[in-house]
Amino acid sequence: MTNPNWQTPATKQGEEFEMIAKTFQGLETVLATELIDLGANNIQLGRRMVSFTGNKELLYRANFQLRTAIRILMPIKHFRATSADEVYDAVQEIDWTNYLTNDTTFAVDSVVFSTEFRHSKFVAYKVKDAIVDQMREKTGERPNIQITNPDLQLHIHIAEYDCTLSLDTSGESLHRRGYRQETIEAPLNEVLAAGIIMLTGWKGDCDLIDPMCGSGTIAIEAALIARGIAPGVYRKEYAFEKWPDFDQELFDAIYEDDSREHDFDHHIYGYDINRNAVAIATTNVKAAGLSKEITIAQQDFADFKQPAEKAIIITNPPYGERISAPDLLGLYKMIGSKFKHDFTGNDAWVLSYREECFDQIGLKPSLRTPLYNGSLECELRKYQMFSGKFNEMRAEGGDIKTAQERRMMADRKRFKQHRDFKEKLEEDPRDRFKRKEEREDIRRSDRRDFKRENRREEHRDFKRDDDRREGRKDFRRDGDRHDFKRGGDRKEGRRDFRRDNGKPYSKKR
């Protein structure tokens, strides 16, 4: 993308500007800690986001190194709006020739939490209309809309009447690391997996076990943390690489900087009862180049035995929504039994959704942390295993909670007062799936109504001949981006995922 008028807050080298890192609700403090470690300034926590300031180098590092960020946004305008027309007018006040030419493809993403603005897509359409109308008035032509891989990705966020329009510096969500070759149904999001591990405080100081590992996400993210490997090493590209002021030399230096990497003296184990899941997890581990750090094997958790060395369990068992089990409550009862009798002296962390599932574990958690897994308000619970009975342990002066855990548990504001978490699990699974289908029918009906209202607009935007002929760019337009490698002098630095053959990760083969 070329634009002689290009002007963003990051254009002037060395100057600090505002950025926003998006994340999952419940991971804001973890993300803030990561940003402090990177040297960010003016850090402020919000709902599902952390705002901060920094320069262009920090922008690149945030995308490349943050484990718990979903995307990094660069705000270009804050404003208040009480109607769609006011959104349109505010967007028109921006000089879009600083960001676009008629050859630039762009797209608008929207997130809306407002009683006034009901449809987030409608807000995106108003932003797009304002931009296109201004460019047509100034140049006589309109820029092209391109939903997939545009030259410029914009993001509009509305919380009631407070609006923020930003440039999306990441492009594809940062949870898409690049190492996942295959997947199972409803895999755990990589950002959420990394956040869970960081919430436990584990940094590679003992073995880690995931007895229900699925596609291996927790195991792989744990290995990256234990080795100090940046999650961005597998990534093909970022949105900021298309910008006219992209500093290739600066980003190459960040990519090649391995000063944070270190050895890992323990081991990570991933088990699953499903043979297909084990095969998929094994493939993903090899693609990430972490076969030395991770062992994947087929094993029922019912056959789990006490580890010889100190270890930690971090796991995300099924909880009856997208993935279930023939005897869901029986599964959780077995989990509690294995923790109690075959994991003595260690800590176990479980992410789940339903109260009655946790009840079946039959153990008192020392810490409960609310987290969202998609739209589900889950909890991450810590269980500290000890030998004997709880009362006897307390009588001997033992305790399952640290002072910090007591303070956190006393903060009731962490939990919603009326939350869906208490919803009971029906005895007949068919009732649960019927309710799920009814919710899907409502969503489909809403989508049909919205598409009907905007069909003419969609035809005008997305079916133009010039969009098809010129606007759609080949993702591999440089001719050297296949095989997940970067071009130029970084070809040798970028990992070749298909030649790992179980060998340990190394930047320099």
Residue pairs with C-beta under 8 A, 6 or more apart in sequence:
1 104
1 151
1 152
1 242
1 243
1 244
2 101
2 103
2 244
3 98
3 99
3 100
3 101
3 104
3 244
5 97
5 98
6 98
6 99
6 243
6 244
6 245
7 98
7 99
8 74
8 76
8 98
8 99
8 167
8 243
8 245
9 15
9 17
9 18
9 74
9 76
10 17
10 55
10 56
10 59
10 74
10 245
11 245
13 55
13 56
13 247
14 55
14 56
15 55
16 41
16 53
16 54
16 55
17 53
17 54
17 55
17 74
18 51
18 52
18 53
18 74
18 75
19 51
19 52
19 53
19 54
19 58
19 59
19 62
19 72
19 73
19 74
19 75
19 169
20 49
20 50
20 51
20 52
20 72
20 73
20 74
20 75
20 164
20 166
21 31
21 35
21 49
21 50
21 51
21 52
21 62
21 66
21 69
21 70
21 71
21 72
21 73
22 48
22 49
22 69
22 70
22 71
22 72
22 73
23 30
23 31
23 48
23 49
23 50
23 68
23 69
23 70
23 191
23 195
24 48
24 68
24 70
24 189
24 191
24 192
24 195
24 371
24 372
25 47
25 48
25 370
25 371
25 372
26 195
26 369
26 370
26 371
26 372
27 68
27 191
27 192
27 195
27 199
27 371
28 45
28 46
28 47
28 48
28 49
28 50
29 45
30 68
30 195
30 198
30 199
31 50
31 66
31 68
31 69
31 195
32 43
32 45
32 50
33 198
34 65
34 66
34 67
34 68
34 69
35 43
35 50
35 52
35 62
35 66
36 43
38 54
38 58
38 61
38 62
38 65
38 66
39 54
39 58
40 52
40 53
40 54
40 58
40 62
41 52
41 53
41 54
42 51
42 52
42 53
43 50
43 51
43 52
44 50
44 51
44 52
47 159
54 62
56 247
56 250
57 250
57 254
59 72
59 74
59 169
59 240
60 240
60 247
60 250
60 251
60 254
61 254
62 69
62 72
63 69
63 72
63 169
63 170
63 174
63 232
63 238
63 240
64 230
64 231
64 232
64 235
64 238
64 251
64 254
64 255
65 230
65 231
65 232
65 260
66 72
66 174
66 231
67 191
67 194
67 195
67 198
67 221
67 224
67 225
67 231
68 191
68 194
68 195
68 198
69 174
69 191
70 173
70 174
70 175
70 191
71 155
71 168
71 169
71 170
71 173
71 174
72 168
72 169
72 170
72 174
73 155
73 164
73 166
73 167
73 168
73 169
74 166
74 167
74 169
75 164
75 165
75 166
76 94
76 99
76 165
76 166
76 167
77 90
77 91
77 93
77 94
77 164
77 165
78 162
78 163
78 164
79 90
79 163
79 165
80 86
80 161
80 162
80 163
81 87
81 90
81 158
81 161
81 163
82 116
82 161
83 116
84 117
84 122
84 123
84 126
87 123
87 126
87 127
87 130
87 156
87 158
87 163
88 126
88 127
88 129
88 130
89 130
90 163
90 165
91 126
91 127
91 130
91 131
91 165
92 130
92 133
92 134
94 165
96 131
96 134
96 135
97 135
97 138
99 152
99 167
100 106
100 131
100 135
100 143
100 152
101 143
102 135
102 139
102 141
102 142
102 143
103 143
103 470
104 143
104 144
104 151
104 152
105 143
105 144
105 145
105 146
105 150
105 151
105 152
105 467
105 471
105 472
105 473
106 131
106 143
106 144
106 145
106 146
106 150
106 151
106 152
106 153
106 154
107 145
107 146
107 147
107 150
107 152
107 153
107 154
108 124
108 125
108 127
108 128
108 131
108 154
108 155
108 156
109 124
109 153
109 154
109 155
109 156
109 168
110 120
110 121
110 123
110 124
110 127
110 155
110 156
110 157
110 158
111 120
111 155
111 156
111 157
111 158
112 119
112 120
112 123
112 157
112 158
113 158
113 159
113 160
114 158
114 159
114 160
114 161
115 160
116 160
116 161
117 123
117 158
119 450
121 450
121 454
122 450
122 454
123 156
123 158
124 156
125 454
125 457
127 154
127 156
127 165
128 145
128 461
131 143
131 154
132 142
132 143
132 145
135 141
135 142
135 143
136 142
144 464
144 466
144 467
144 470
144 471
145 461
145 462
145 467
145 471
146 467
146 471
146 472
146 473
147 462
148 472
149 171
149 473
149 475
151 242
151 473
152 167
152 239
152 242
153 167
153 168
153 171
153 239
154 165
154 166
154 167
154 168
155 165
155 166
155 167
155 168
156 163
156 164
156 165
156 166
157 163
157 164
157 166
167 239
168 239
169 238
169 239
169 240
170 238
170 239
170 240
171 237
171 238
171 239
174 191
174 231
174 232
175 189
175 190
175 191
175 192
176 190
176 235
177 190
177 231
177 232
177 234
177 235
178 234
178 235
178 236
178 484
178 497
179 220
179 234
179 284
179 287
179 288
179 497
180 187
180 190
180 215
180 217
180 284
180 287
181 283
181 284
181 287
181 497
182 215
182 280
182 283
182 284
183 215
183 280
184 214
184 215
184 274
184 276
184 277
184 280
185 322
185 323
186 322
186 323
187 214
187 215
187 217
188 214
188 217
188 218
188 316
188 373
189 217
189 373
189 374
190 217
190 221
190 231
192 371
192 373
193 217
193 218
193 221
193 316
194 221
194 224
194 225
194 231
195 371
196 218
196 314
196 316
196 349
196 351
196 371
196 380
197 218
197 221
197 222
197 225
197 314
198 225
199 349
199 369
199 380
200 312
200 314
200 347
200 349
200 382
202 208
202 222
202 225
202 312
202 314
203 225
203 226
204 222
204 225
204 226
204 227
204 264
204 265
204 266
205 266
206 266
206 309
206 310
206 311
206 312
207 266
207 267
207 268
207 269
207 307
207 309
207 310
207 311
207 312
208 219
208 222
208 226
208 266
208 268
208 269
208 311
208 312
208 313
208 314
209 268
209 269
209 270
209 271
209 307
209 311
209 312
209 313
209 314
210 218
210 219
210 222
210 268
210 269
210 270
210 271
210 313
210 314
210 315
210 316
211 271
211 299
211 301
211 304
211 313
211 315
211 338
212 271
212 272
212 273
212 301
212 315
212 316
212 317
212 318
213 219
213 270
213 271
213 272
213 277
213 281
213 296
213 315
214 272
214 277
214 281
214 316
215 277
215 280
215 281
215 284
216 270
216 280
216 281
216 282
216 284
216 285
216 294
216 296
217 284
218 270
218 314
218 315
218 316
219 268
219 269
219 270
219 281
219 285
219 294
219 296
220 284
220 285
220 288
220 290
220 294
221 231
222 268
222 314
223 229
223 264
223 268
223 288
223 290
223 293
223 294
224 230
224 231
224 288
224 290
226 264
226 266
226 268
226 293
227 261
227 262
227 263
227 264
227 290
227 293
227 505
228 260
228 261
228 262
229 261
229 505
230 260
232 255
233 255
233 494
233 495
233 507
234 288
234 484
234 495
234 497
236 481
236 484
236 486
237 481
240 246
241 251
248 488
252 489
252 490
255 486
255 490
255 493
256 490
256 493
256 507
258 507
264 293
266 309
267 293
267 294
267 295
268 293
268 294
268 295
269 294
269 295
269 297
270 281
270 285
270 294
270 295
270 296
270 297
271 296
271 297
271 298
271 299
271 301
271 304
272 278
272 281
272 296
272 298
272 299
273 298
273 299
273 300
273 301
274 298
275 298
278 296
278 297
278 298
281 296
282 296
285 291
285 294
285 296
286 500
286 501
286 502
287 497
287 498
287 500
288 497
288 505
289 495
289 497
289 500
289 503
289 504
289 505
289 506
290 504
290 505
291 500
291 502
291 503
291 504
292 503
292 504
292 505
293 504
293 505
301 334
301 335
301 338
302 334
302 338
304 338
304 342
304 343
305 342
306 342
306 343
306 344
307 343
307 346
310 345
310 346
311 343
311 346
312 346
312 347
312 348
312 349
313 339
313 343
313 346
313 347
313 348
313 349
314 348
314 349
315 348
315 349
315 350
315 351
316 350
316 351
316 352
316 373
317 331
317 332
317 335
317 350
317 352
318 324
318 325
318 328
318 331
319 328
319 352
319 353
319 354
319 357
319 378
320 328
320 353
320 354
320 357
320 425
320 429
320 432
321 353
321 376
321 436
324 429
325 331
328 357
328 425
329 356
329 357
329 360
329 425
330 360
332 352
332 357
332 358
332 359
332 360
332 361
333 360
333 361
333 362
335 350
335 360
335 361
336 360
336 361
336 362
336 363
337 362
339 348
339 361
339 363
339 383
339 385
340 362
340 363
340 385
343 385
344 385
344 386
344 387
345 385
345 386
345 387
346 385
347 382
347 383
347 384
347 385
348 382
348 383
348 385
349 380
349 381
349 382
349 383
350 358
350 361
350 380
350 381
350 383
351 371
351 373
351 378
351 379
351 380
352 358
352 378
352 379
352 381
353 373
353 376
353 377
353 378
353 379
353 421
354 421
354 423
354 424
354 425
355 421
355 422
355 424
356 424
356 425
357 425
358 365
358 379
358 381
361 383
363 383
364 383
364 390
364 400
365 381
365 382
365 383
366 382
366 383
366 384
366 400
366 401
366 402
366 405
367 381
367 382
367 401
367 405
367 408
367 409
368 379
368 380
368 381
368 382
368 409
369 379
369 380
369 381
369 408
369 414
370 377
370 378
370 379
370 414
370 415
370 416
371 377
371 378
371 379
371 380
372 378
376 420
377 416
377 419
377 420
377 421
378 421
379 421
382 405
384 400
386 393
386 398
386 400
390 400
393 400
401 409
408 414
425 432
426 432
451 458
461 467
464 471
475 481
476 482
478 487
480 487
480 488
480 491
481 487
483 496
483 498
484 494
484 495
484 496
484 497
485 491
485 494
485 496
486 493
486 494
492 508
492 509
493 507
493 508
495 505
495 507
496 509
